[in-house]
Amino acid sequence: MLQYAFDLISIAFIFILGCVGEILTEKSGHLNLGIPGVMCIGAAGGILGVVVAGNVNLILTIIVATLFAVIFAAIAGGIYALLTVSLHCNQNVTGLALTIFGSGFSSFFVNNIIKIQGPEGKGEMIAAAGKYFVAHLPYPEKGAEICALFLGHGVLAYVALAIAIAAAIMLRHSRIGLNLRSVGESPATADAAGINVTAYKFTFILIGSAIAGIGGMFYPMQYMAGIIGSELFPTIEGIGWLCIALVIFCLWRPSLAIVGSMIFGALYVMKDYAAKIFPGAVFSFPQLKAIALVPYIVTIIVLIVTSMFGKKETLGPAGLGVSYFREDR
């Protein structure tokens, strides 16, 4: 069961990054359904960064890979921002198009350019770089399994926690956070108060996308330790959709995203530990597939409950999903 706890915590960090990135985007008043695609593009960028870094050393490889993931994801977010903020395109349609494009582009980019058309050994290079991402702080042998739950994760895991905490503090205790929440609630009022609505929307769509992109890179390089398979990007896309649902589950609060991510992480990896969680039970393949659907079923229930019984403080920004036309103010 300790291994189950370790795995759920490990994948929870991906949920944290994707969720916090989407929270910052939605706080600006934009529902970015393209986050799954952004995470895929961030993963592709991170993988390219590993190839560019060439596995010189731990620090350089992680920094370059993270930088490439941020750049790739921010470019995808910039395209979304241009279409929805400047050109006032429908946010839902634009987001869905970005997800479809991001998943397909990333799969083609990694499978056909980096691994096949590039120099020999790129696949092995990416797998070898995984040891850098999973490298963790030393801990005593006594109680090693317990210590591993807290100290046995790579550096990006603690970066994810730091980002969530910083986002929570920024939103609740800073002028920038107050302005951002004002833009999301009533852009016309924020504009009248002298806040540059367009600048805030662009900035936090880009920042949110960059954070989600790091989460996308986290999956292949740290959670999977550099192992890239055919189901890589479909899996990241599925995690991205759960991250969007998790935003509602944690009531648009980055601090609650940490707890919510642990819950979603436990549900997500449950299928891999079903036999240990329910000793004596024998699970067939269809039953395991049904267990794999649990986080998605919980997501649907959360959406229904929040829609039926949600109060003002449990709902998203009032301006979420609504394009702002300054001329109508």
Residue frames as qw, qx, qy, qz and C-alpha x, y, z in Angstrom:
[[0.000, 0.883, 0.469, 0.000, 0.00, 0.00, 0.00],
 [0.330, -0.715, 0.116, 0.605, 2.97, 2.33, 0.48],
 [0.329, -0.025, 0.614, 0.717, 3.79, 1.92, -3.21],
 [0.083, 0.699, 0.659, 0.265, 0.17, 2.84, -4.01],
 [0.221, -0.893, -0.213, 0.329, 0.53, 5.98, -1.88],
 [0.394, -0.451, 0.369, 0.711, 3.82, 6.84, -3.60],
 [0.274, 0.258, 0.692, 0.615, 2.33, 6.47, -7.09],
 [0.002, -0.825, -0.556, -0.105, -0.78, 8.51, -6.31],
 [0.285, -0.822, -0.010, 0.493, 1.38, 11.29, -4.89],
 [0.420, -0.209, 0.524, 0.711, 3.65, 11.15, -7.94],
 [0.174, 0.447, 0.666, 0.570, 0.87, 11.57, -10.47],
 [0.142, -0.843, -0.466, 0.229, -0.87, 14.13, -8.24],
 [0.298, -0.548, 0.151, 0.767, 1.89, 16.60, -9.08],
 [0.164, 0.175, 0.655, 0.717, 0.83, 16.45, -12.75],
 [0.119, -0.729, -0.656, -0.155, -2.73, 17.24, -11.73],
 [0.318, -0.729, -0.216, 0.566, -1.49, 20.13, -9.59],
 [0.248, -0.293, 0.365, 0.848, 0.39, 21.75, -12.48],
 [0.024, 0.346, 0.720, 0.601, -2.42, 21.28, -15.00],
 [0.222, -0.746, -0.625, 0.054, -5.07, 22.44, -12.53],
 [0.298, -0.672, -0.110, 0.668, -3.19, 25.54, -11.31],
 [0.208, -0.085, 0.493, 0.841, -2.41, 26.50, -14.90],
 [0.088, -0.515, -0.713, -0.468, -6.10, 26.29, -15.81],
 [0.286, -0.744, -0.494, 0.347, -7.14, 28.16, -12.64],
 [0.247, -0.485, 0.095, 0.833, -4.95, 31.14, -13.57],
 [0.048, 0.132, 0.637, 0.758, -6.36, 31.10, -17.08],
 [0.208, -0.617, -0.725, -0.224, -9.96, 30.90, -15.88],
 [0.301, -0.650, -0.357, 0.600, -9.40, 33.64, -13.31],
 [0.103, -0.262, 0.282, 0.917, -8.78, 35.93, -16.29],
 [0.567, 0.412, 0.233, -0.674, -12.22, 34.98, -17.61],
 [0.548, 0.450, -0.565, -0.423, -11.16, 32.43, -20.23],
 [0.866, -0.113, 0.445, -0.197, -12.23, 28.79, -20.22],
 [0.265, 0.622, -0.673, -0.299, -9.35, 27.11, -22.01],
 [0.938, 0.019, 0.279, -0.207, -10.49, 23.66, -23.07],
 [0.701, 0.617, -0.343, 0.096, -7.21, 23.47, -24.94],
 [0.397, -0.716, 0.544, -0.183, -5.25, 22.68, -21.76],
 [0.904, -0.061, 0.419, 0.050, -5.02, 18.94, -22.68],
 [0.735, 0.611, 0.067, 0.285, -3.46, 19.94, -25.99],
 [0.016, 0.902, -0.332, 0.277, -1.20, 22.47, -24.29],
 [0.683, -0.525, 0.503, -0.071, 0.04, 19.76, -21.93],
 [0.904, 0.240, 0.297, 0.192, 0.78, 17.50, -24.91],
 [0.482, 0.804, -0.091, 0.337, 2.70, 20.30, -26.63],
 [0.311, -0.827, 0.415, -0.216, 4.59, 21.00, -23.39],
 [0.864, -0.241, 0.439, 0.061, 5.56, 17.32, -23.20],
 [0.792, 0.511, 0.155, 0.298, 6.81, 17.41, -26.80],
 [0.163, 0.903, -0.229, 0.324, 8.81, 20.53, -26.05],
 [0.583, -0.669, 0.446, -0.122, 10.32, 18.96, -22.94],
 [0.918, 0.042, 0.354, 0.177, 11.35, 15.86, -24.88],
 [0.594, 0.717, -0.002, 0.365, 12.98, 18.04, -27.55],
 [0.184, -0.895, 0.316, -0.256, 14.75, 19.94, -24.76],
 [0.816, -0.395, 0.418, 0.061, 16.22, 16.68, -23.47],
 [0.835, 0.370, 0.238, 0.331, 17.56, 15.90, -26.94],
 [0.284, 0.877, -0.102, 0.374, 19.03, 19.41, -27.29],
 [0.460, -0.796, 0.361, -0.160, 20.65, 19.25, -23.84],
 [0.659, 0.461, -0.594, 0.037, 22.28, 15.95, -24.76],
 [0.880, -0.424, -0.213, 0.026, 22.26, 14.52, -21.22],
 [0.378, 0.620, -0.428, 0.538, 25.33, 16.58, -20.23],
 [0.170, 0.046, -0.756, 0.630, 24.38, 16.72, -16.56],
 [0.100, -0.536, -0.812, 0.209, 21.38, 16.68, -14.25],
 [0.010, -0.634, -0.278, 0.722, 20.90, 20.42, -13.77],
 [0.092, 0.341, -0.447, -0.821, 21.37, 21.42, -17.41],
 [0.101, -0.192, -0.902, -0.374, 19.09, 18.68, -18.73],
 [0.072, -0.615, -0.732, 0.283, 16.25, 19.56, -16.37],
 [0.003, -0.616, -0.089, 0.783, 16.57, 23.32, -16.96],
 [0.094, 0.232, -0.596, -0.763, 16.73, 23.06, -20.76],
 [0.104, -0.317, -0.915, -0.225, 13.85, 20.54, -20.92],
 [0.053, -0.658, -0.601, 0.450, 11.69, 22.70, -18.64],
 [0.016, 0.522, -0.139, -0.841, 12.53, 25.83, -20.64],
 [0.115, 0.030, -0.758, -0.642, 11.54, 24.13, -23.92],
 [0.099, -0.485, -0.868, 0.034, 8.30, 22.85, -22.34],
 [0.032, -0.659, -0.354, 0.663, 7.47, 26.36, -21.14],
 [0.055, 0.389, -0.386, -0.835, 8.22, 27.92, -24.53],
 [0.108, -0.146, -0.870, -0.458, 6.23, 25.35, -26.51],
 [0.115, -0.581, -0.784, 0.185, 3.24, 25.54, -24.16],
 [0.039, -0.614, -0.179, 0.768, 3.36, 29.35, -24.00],
 [0.074, 0.171, -0.573, -0.798, 3.30, 29.53, -27.81],
 [0.163, -0.380, -0.877, -0.246, 0.20, 27.31, -27.83],
 [0.147, -0.661, -0.570, 0.465, -1.34, 29.52, -25.14],
 [0.057, -0.434, 0.141, 0.888, -0.41, 32.60, -27.14],
 [0.112, -0.123, -0.744, -0.647, -2.29, 31.27, -30.17],
 [0.212, -0.576, -0.788, 0.048, -5.33, 30.65, -27.98],
 [0.172, -0.619, -0.302, 0.704, -5.04, 34.14, -26.46],
 [0.023, -0.205, 0.408, 0.889, -4.71, 35.79, -29.87],
 [0.182, -0.288, -0.797, -0.499, -7.82, 34.04, -31.16],
 [0.328, -0.620, -0.710, 0.053, -10.01, 34.52, -28.08],
 [0.285, -0.635, -0.260, 0.669, -8.81, 37.82, -26.60],
 [0.077, -0.378, 0.298, 0.873, -7.90, 39.83, -29.69],
 [0.214, -0.013, -0.690, -0.692, -10.13, 38.24, -32.32],
 [0.539, -0.033, 0.383, -0.749, -12.97, 37.30, -29.91],
 [0.531, 0.078, -0.773, -0.338, -13.32, 33.76, -31.27],
 [0.820, -0.406, -0.130, -0.382, -15.52, 31.34, -29.36],
 [0.225, -0.647, 0.688, -0.241, -13.49, 30.09, -26.40],
 [0.810, -0.085, 0.542, -0.209, -14.95, 26.58, -26.33],
 [0.845, 0.531, 0.070, 0.001, -14.44, 25.92, -30.04],
 [0.301, 0.815, -0.458, 0.188, -10.94, 27.41, -29.99],
 [0.444, -0.543, 0.668, -0.248, -9.97, 25.34, -26.96],
 [0.887, 0.100, 0.434, -0.125, -11.26, 22.10, -28.44],
 [0.712, 0.687, -0.123, 0.077, -9.43, 22.81, -31.69],
 [0.031, 0.783, -0.579, 0.225, -6.22, 23.45, -29.73],
 [0.684, -0.318, 0.624, -0.203, -6.59, 20.14, -27.90],
 [0.898, 0.362, 0.247, -0.026, -7.10, 18.19, -31.12],
 [0.518, 0.789, -0.275, 0.180, -4.18, 19.95, -32.78],
 [0.231, -0.746, 0.576, -0.242, -1.90, 19.69, -29.73],
 [0.807, -0.190, 0.547, -0.114, -2.36, 15.96, -29.30],
 [0.856, 0.472, 0.191, 0.090, -1.91, 15.17, -32.99],
 [0.339, 0.865, -0.308, 0.205, 0.99, 17.56, -33.51],
 [0.396, -0.682, 0.586, -0.184, 2.87, 16.33, -30.46],
 [0.881, -0.023, 0.472, -0.021, 2.50, 12.68, -31.43],
 [0.749, 0.634, 0.051, 0.186, 3.76, 13.38, -34.95],
 [0.086, 0.901, -0.366, 0.216, 6.56, 15.63, -33.70],
 [0.521, -0.570, 0.621, -0.133, 7.95, 13.13, -31.21],
 [0.854, 0.048, 0.518, -0.012, 7.38, 9.89, -33.11],
 [0.752, 0.575, 0.248, 0.205, 8.36, 11.00, -36.60],
 [0.286, 0.889, -0.209, 0.291, 10.90, 13.77, -36.13],
 [0.324, -0.748, 0.532, -0.230, 12.79, 13.24, -32.88],
 [0.749, -0.267, 0.600, -0.088, 12.78, 9.42, -32.69],
 [0.834, 0.345, 0.410, 0.130, 12.82, 8.41, -36.36],
 [0.548, 0.787, 0.043, 0.282, 14.28, 11.17, -38.52],
 [0.214, -0.907, 0.350, -0.096, 16.81, 12.38, -35.97],
 [0.257, 0.557, -0.782, 0.107, 20.21, 10.82, -35.23],
 [0.729, -0.132, -0.670, -0.040, 20.31, 7.26, -33.94],
 [0.473, -0.124, -0.667, 0.561, 19.83, 6.68, -30.25],
 [0.193, -0.379, 0.057, -0.903, 17.41, 9.54, -29.51],
 [0.749, -0.421, -0.337, -0.385, 14.89, 7.18, -27.92],
 [0.787, -0.188, -0.432, 0.398, 17.61, 5.74, -25.69],
 [0.265, 0.266, -0.230, 0.898, 18.80, 9.27, -24.88],
 [0.450, -0.474, -0.093, -0.751, 15.35, 10.27, -23.66],
 [0.858, -0.361, -0.358, -0.080, 15.06, 7.13, -21.54],
 [0.670, 0.019, -0.383, 0.636, 18.52, 7.74, -20.10],
 [0.012, 0.414, -0.129, 0.901, 17.56, 11.31, -19.17],
 [0.637, -0.547, -0.388, -0.379, 14.77, 9.93, -17.02],
 [0.720, -0.267, -0.459, 0.447, 17.27, 9.17, -14.26],
 [0.219, 0.180, -0.169, 0.944, 17.91, 12.90, -13.90],
 [0.399, -0.412, -0.198, -0.794, 14.24, 13.72, -13.44],
 [0.801, -0.432, -0.373, -0.180, 13.59, 10.99, -10.88],
 [0.519, 0.171, -0.525, 0.652, 16.73, 11.81, -8.87],
 [0.482, -0.773, -0.296, -0.288, 15.67, 12.66, -5.33],
 [0.174, -0.754, 0.456, -0.438, 17.05, 13.92, -2.05],
 [0.458, 0.135, -0.849, 0.226, 18.85, 11.36, 0.11],
 [0.640, -0.511, 0.081, -0.569, 16.97, 9.97, 3.08],
 [0.290, -0.460, 0.799, -0.256, 17.90, 7.57, 5.92],
 [0.377, 0.053, -0.893, -0.242, 17.56, 3.81, 5.43],
 [0.016, -0.275, -0.836, 0.474, 15.57, 3.54, 8.64],
 [0.317, 0.647, 0.511, -0.469, 11.95, 4.09, 7.65],
 [0.178, -0.203, 0.544, 0.794, 12.99, 4.47, 4.02],
 [0.069, 0.455, 0.805, 0.374, 9.55, 3.61, 2.63],
 [0.111, -0.839, -0.465, 0.259, 7.87, 6.32, 4.69],
 [0.248, -0.620, 0.177, 0.723, 10.58, 8.86, 3.88],
 [0.269, 0.081, 0.697, 0.660, 10.21, 8.07, 0.18],
 [0.099, 0.741, 0.662, 0.056, 6.62, 9.35, 0.26],
 [0.093, -0.954, -0.141, 0.249, 7.93, 12.84, 1.04],
 [0.200, -0.774, 0.440, 0.409, 11.53, 12.90, -0.19],
 [0.598, -0.045, 0.739, 0.307, 11.54, 10.28, -2.94],
 [0.518, 0.756, 0.400, 0.010, 10.32, 12.53, -5.76],
 [0.581, 0.270, 0.188, 0.744, 12.25, 14.47, -8.38],
 [0.193, -0.214, -0.156, 0.945, 12.80, 18.20, -8.25],
 [0.199, -0.249, -0.455, -0.832, 9.81, 19.02, -10.48],
 [0.432, -0.535, -0.726, -0.023, 7.47, 17.63, -7.83],
 [0.365, -0.547, -0.372, 0.655, 8.55, 20.27, -5.35],
 [0.058, -0.032, 0.283, 0.957, 8.43, 22.92, -8.08],
 [0.289, -0.451, -0.686, -0.492, 4.76, 21.96, -8.59],
 [0.435, -0.629, -0.572, 0.298, 4.03, 22.46, -4.89],
 [0.299, -0.353, -0.069, 0.884, 5.84, 25.79, -4.88],
 [0.053, -0.179, -0.482, -0.856, 3.87, 26.98, -7.92],
 [0.367, -0.579, -0.689, -0.237, 0.54, 26.04, -6.30],
 [0.436, -0.603, -0.413, 0.525, 1.42, 27.80, -3.04],
 [0.223, -0.204, 0.139, 0.943, 2.74, 30.89, -4.86],
 [0.141, -0.348, -0.598, -0.708, -0.42, 31.05, -7.01],
 [0.405, -0.653, -0.640, 0.036, -2.64, 30.82, -3.93],
 [0.382, -0.530, -0.218, 0.725, -0.74, 33.63, -2.18],
 [0.141, -0.014, 0.353, 0.925, -0.72, 35.79, -5.31],
 [0.203, -0.482, -0.665, -0.532, -4.48, 35.44, -5.89],
 [0.467, -0.703, -0.535, 0.032, -5.47, 36.17, -2.30],
 [0.502, -0.731, -0.124, 0.445, -2.83, 38.57, -0.99],
 [0.411, -0.190, 0.310, 0.836, -1.49, 40.71, -3.81],
 [0.300, 0.577, 0.028, -0.759, -2.59, 43.62, -5.95],
 [0.224, 0.278, -0.756, -0.548, -1.96, 41.59, -9.09],
 [0.029, -0.217, -0.975, 0.044, -4.22, 38.82, -7.79],
 [0.201, 0.565, 0.508, -0.618, -6.96, 41.31, -6.93],
 [0.293, 0.524, -0.298, -0.742, -6.75, 42.85, -10.39],
 [0.154, 0.117, -0.915, -0.353, -6.81, 39.42, -12.03],
 [0.067, 0.387, 0.886, -0.245, -9.91, 38.39, -10.10],
 [0.247, 0.603, 0.215, -0.728, -11.55, 41.68, -11.05],
 [0.248, 0.380, -0.604, -0.655, -10.84, 41.05, -14.73],
 [0.122, -0.079, -0.977, -0.154, -12.41, 37.60, -14.49],
 [0.085, 0.494, 0.743, -0.443, -15.47, 38.76, -12.57],
 [0.295, 0.872, 0.358, -0.158, -16.27, 41.95, -14.48],
 [0.613, 0.087, 0.251, 0.744, -13.82, 43.06, -17.17],
 [0.092, 0.767, 0.307, 0.555, -15.87, 46.20, -17.87],
 [0.490, -0.867, -0.081, -0.033, -15.62, 47.31, -14.25],
 [0.753, -0.353, 0.182, 0.525, -11.91, 46.47, -14.15],
 [0.481, 0.420, 0.317, 0.701, -11.40, 48.44, -17.36],
 [0.124, -0.879, -0.228, -0.400, -13.22, 51.44, -15.91],
 [0.640, -0.751, 0.038, 0.156, -10.95, 51.24, -12.86],
 [0.131, 0.879, -0.442, -0.121, -7.89, 51.62, -15.08],
 [0.660, -0.285, 0.686, 0.113, -6.83, 47.96, -15.24],
 [0.331, 0.474, -0.613, -0.538, -5.44, 46.85, -18.59],
 [0.853, 0.039, 0.366, -0.370, -7.85, 43.98, -19.22],
 [0.825, 0.514, -0.227, -0.067, -6.20, 42.76, -22.41],
 [0.240, 0.638, -0.673, 0.288, -2.75, 42.69, -20.82],
 [0.505, -0.314, 0.674, -0.438, -3.99, 40.69, -17.81],
 [0.909, 0.219, 0.190, -0.301, -5.82, 38.21, -20.02],
 [0.700, 0.592, -0.394, 0.063, -2.83, 37.65, -22.30],
 [0.011, 0.626, -0.691, 0.362, -0.35, 37.44, -19.41],
 [0.542, -0.245, 0.691, -0.411, -2.20, 34.87, -17.37],
 [0.917, 0.323, 0.037, -0.232, -3.27, 32.76, -20.33],
 [0.564, 0.619, -0.521, 0.166, 0.43, 32.52, -21.21],
 [0.161, -0.496, 0.730, -0.443, 1.48, 31.84, -17.59],
 [0.788, -0.048, 0.431, -0.437, -1.28, 29.28, -17.10],
 [0.881, 0.431, -0.159, -0.115, -0.35, 27.51, -20.33],
 [0.335, 0.635, -0.645, 0.263, 3.34, 27.47, -19.39],
 [0.425, -0.362, 0.692, -0.458, 2.57, 25.89, -16.01],
 [0.891, 0.161, 0.268, -0.328, 0.32, 23.27, -17.63],
 [0.697, 0.601, -0.391, -0.015, 3.09, 22.60, -20.17],
 [0.010, -0.538, 0.777, -0.327, 5.48, 21.72, -17.35],
 [0.698, -0.082, 0.559, -0.440, 2.82, 19.32, -16.10],
 [0.870, 0.433, -0.073, -0.223, 2.70, 17.72, -19.54],
 [0.455, 0.613, -0.622, 0.175, 6.47, 17.24, -19.52],
 [0.425, -0.454, 0.651, -0.435, 6.28, 15.85, -15.98],
 [0.915, 0.044, 0.221, -0.334, 4.41, 12.76, -17.17],
 [0.898, 0.380, -0.200, 0.093, 6.93, 11.25, -19.64],
 [0.417, 0.624, -0.484, 0.450, 10.14, 12.55, -18.08],
 [0.168, -0.424, 0.663, -0.594, 9.49, 12.11, -14.36],
 [0.775, -0.084, 0.363, -0.510, 6.42, 9.94, -13.78],
 [0.954, 0.289, 0.023, -0.076, 7.37, 7.54, -16.61],
 [0.603, -0.578, 0.417, 0.359, 11.13, 8.08, -16.09],
 [0.059, 0.589, -0.546, -0.593, 11.74, 8.85, -19.76],
 [0.334, 0.128, 0.913, 0.195, 9.86, 5.87, -21.18],
 [0.393, 0.366, -0.123, -0.834, 7.91, 6.96, -24.28],
 [0.348, 0.174, 0.917, 0.094, 5.23, 4.67, -25.70],
 [0.011, 0.331, 0.655, 0.680, 2.45, 4.84, -28.26],
 [0.296, -0.732, -0.606, -0.102, -0.12, 5.80, -25.61],
 [0.403, -0.159, -0.270, 0.860, 1.93, 8.74, -24.30],
 [0.070, -0.070, -0.088, -0.991, -0.06, 11.65, -25.72],
 [0.513, -0.433, -0.567, -0.478, -3.55, 10.08, -25.46],
 [0.592, -0.431, -0.578, 0.360, -2.76, 9.53, -21.78],
 [0.251, -0.148, -0.179, 0.940, -1.57, 13.11, -21.27],
 [0.255, -0.274, -0.370, -0.850, -4.67, 14.38, -23.05],
 [0.584, -0.488, -0.630, -0.158, -6.87, 12.33, -20.70],
 [0.496, -0.366, -0.433, 0.658, -5.04, 13.73, -17.68],
 [0.084, 0.078, 0.090, 0.989, -5.54, 17.22, -19.12],
 [0.424, -0.453, -0.493, -0.609, -9.31, 16.76, -19.20],
 [0.630, -0.505, -0.551, 0.212, -9.25, 15.64, -15.58],
 [0.375, -0.129, -0.212, 0.893, -7.23, 18.75, -14.72],
 [0.180, -0.307, -0.266, -0.896, -10.01, 20.92, -16.14],
 [0.621, -0.512, -0.521, -0.285, -12.60, 19.07, -14.05],
 [0.622, -0.285, -0.474, 0.555, -10.33, 19.35, -11.01],
 [0.096, 0.233, -0.049, 0.967, -10.55, 23.15, -11.26],
 [0.538, -0.451, -0.274, -0.657, -14.26, 22.90, -10.44],
 [0.783, -0.318, -0.521, 0.120, -13.63, 20.24, -7.78],
 [0.549, -0.216, -0.343, 0.732, -11.20, 22.55, -5.93],
 [0.039, -0.891, -0.416, 0.177, -13.44, 25.63, -6.34],
 [0.433, 0.804, -0.004, 0.407, -10.90, 27.60, -8.37],
 [0.416, -0.859, 0.284, -0.090, -8.49, 27.68, -5.40],
 [0.564, 0.553, -0.599, 0.133, -4.85, 26.66, -5.96],
 [0.232, -0.439, 0.737, -0.459, -4.48, 25.69, -2.29],
 [0.789, 0.039, 0.452, -0.413, -7.32, 23.16, -2.59],
 [0.731, 0.531, -0.369, -0.218, -5.82, 21.93, -5.85],
 [0.099, 0.492, -0.841, 0.205, -3.14, 20.15, -3.81],
 [0.487, -0.030, 0.753, -0.442, -5.72, 18.15, -1.84],
 [0.766, 0.435, 0.139, -0.453, -7.94, 17.59, -4.86],
 [0.508, 0.599, -0.598, -0.158, -4.99, 16.35, -6.90],
 [0.135, -0.307, 0.908, -0.250, -4.21, 13.74, -4.26],
 [0.646, 0.215, 0.567, -0.464, -7.80, 12.50, -4.43],
 [0.724, 0.589, -0.125, -0.336, -7.80, 12.39, -8.22],
 [0.231, 0.589, -0.774, -0.010, -4.38, 10.75, -8.14],
 [0.394, -0.139, 0.850, -0.320, -5.69, 8.01, -5.85],
 [0.736, 0.409, 0.364, -0.398, -8.62, 7.37, -8.18],
 [0.538, 0.696, -0.379, -0.288, -6.44, 7.46, -11.28],
 [0.238, 0.475, -0.846, 0.044, -3.96, 4.78, -10.16],
 [0.680, -0.169, 0.514, -0.494, -6.56, 2.65, -8.39],
 [0.901, 0.317, -0.126, -0.269, -6.84, 0.28, -11.35],
 [0.521, 0.535, -0.635, 0.195, -3.19, -0.69, -10.96],
 [0.030, 0.261, -0.802, 0.537, -3.65, -1.66, -7.30],
 [0.696, -0.216, -0.164, -0.665, -7.20, -3.01, -7.33],
 [0.816, -0.062, -0.574, 0.015, -6.10, -6.51, -6.31],
 [0.422, 0.063, -0.590, 0.686, -4.16, -5.17, -3.31],
 [0.277, -0.213, 0.187, -0.918, -6.86, -2.73, -2.26],
 [0.821, -0.091, 0.069, -0.559, -9.49, -5.49, -2.41],
 [0.050, -0.405, 0.913, -0.007, -7.58, -8.64, -1.34],
 [0.432, 0.139, 0.873, -0.182, -9.10, -11.91, -2.45],
 [0.579, 0.653, 0.244, -0.423, -11.00, -10.35, -5.34],
 [0.532, 0.004, 0.638, 0.557, -10.26, -11.40, -8.90],
 [0.289, 0.712, 0.059, -0.638, -10.64, -8.69, -11.50],
 [0.694, 0.396, 0.516, 0.310, -11.26, -9.40, -15.16],
 [0.366, 0.079, 0.276, 0.885, -10.06, -7.09, -17.92],
 [0.114, -0.654, -0.457, -0.592, -13.49, -5.39, -18.33],
 [0.529, -0.764, -0.345, 0.131, -13.64, -4.79, -14.58],
 [0.552, -0.339, 0.038, 0.761, -10.21, -3.14, -14.59],
 [0.177, 0.345, 0.397, 0.832, -11.34, -0.96, -17.48],
 [0.327, -0.767, -0.469, -0.292, -14.40, -0.01, -15.44],
 [0.590, -0.632, -0.194, 0.464, -12.19, 0.93, -12.48],
 [0.446, -0.007, 0.216, 0.869, -10.12, 3.10, -14.82],
 [0.033, -0.597, -0.458, -0.657, -13.30, 5.08, -15.53],
 [0.429, -0.641, -0.545, 0.328, -13.80, 5.98, -11.85],
 [0.268, -0.373, -0.079, 0.885, -12.05, 9.40, -11.98],
 [0.074, -0.146, -0.483, -0.860, -14.12, 10.37, -15.02],
 [0.370, -0.570, -0.706, -0.199, -17.34, 9.26, -13.31],
 [0.397, -0.567, -0.398, 0.603, -16.42, 11.29, -10.22],
 [0.156, -0.108, 0.208, 0.960, -15.80, 14.25, -12.52],
 [0.227, -0.398, -0.621, -0.636, -19.30, 13.98, -13.98],
 [0.447, -0.626, -0.622, 0.145, -20.82, 13.76, -10.49],
 [0.353, -0.408, -0.178, 0.823, -18.88, 16.85, -9.36],
 [0.012, 0.093, 0.386, 0.918, -20.07, 18.80, -12.39],
 [0.348, -0.526, -0.670, -0.393, -23.69, 17.84, -11.72],
 [0.478, -0.597, -0.519, 0.382, -23.54, 18.63, -8.00],
 [0.285, -0.309, -0.042, 0.906, -21.84, 21.99, -8.43],
 [0.088, -0.229, -0.494, -0.834, -24.33, 22.96, -11.14],
 [0.429, -0.560, -0.653, -0.276, -27.35, 22.01, -9.02],
 [0.572, -0.726, -0.345, 0.162, -26.30, 23.15, -5.58],
 [0.572, 0.130, -0.091, 0.805, -23.42, 25.56, -6.22],
 [0.174, -0.887, -0.290, 0.313, -23.42, 28.87, -4.34],
 [0.297, 0.948, -0.101, 0.051, -21.79, 32.11, -5.47],
 [0.276, -0.783, 0.556, 0.032, -18.54, 31.35, -3.65],
 [0.683, -0.137, 0.705, 0.132, -18.34, 27.87, -5.20],
 [0.678, 0.665, 0.311, 0.045, -18.86, 29.04, -8.76],
 [0.653, 0.090, 0.200, 0.725, -16.26, 30.26, -11.21],
 [0.113, -0.284, 0.030, 0.952, -15.59, 33.87, -12.26],
 [0.442, 0.609, 0.460, -0.471, -18.74, 35.62, -13.48],
 [0.397, 0.740, -0.262, -0.475, -17.08, 36.57, -16.75],
 [0.443, -0.283, 0.822, 0.219, -15.80, 33.08, -17.48],
 [0.450, 0.279, 0.798, 0.288, -16.22, 32.11, -21.12],
 [0.260, 0.880, 0.383, -0.102, -17.61, 35.51, -22.16],
 [0.560, 0.295, 0.153, 0.759, -15.66, 37.58, -24.68],
 [0.186, -0.728, -0.272, 0.601, -15.08, 41.19, -23.64],
 [0.394, 0.600, 0.357, 0.598, -15.84, 43.91, -26.15],
 [0.313, -0.285, -0.261, 0.868, -14.47, 47.20, -24.88],
 [0.086, -0.192, -0.345, -0.915, -16.74, 49.14, -27.22],
 [0.463, -0.512, -0.644, -0.329, -19.82, 47.81, -25.38],
 [0.404, -0.261, -0.579, 0.658, -18.70, 49.20, -22.04]]
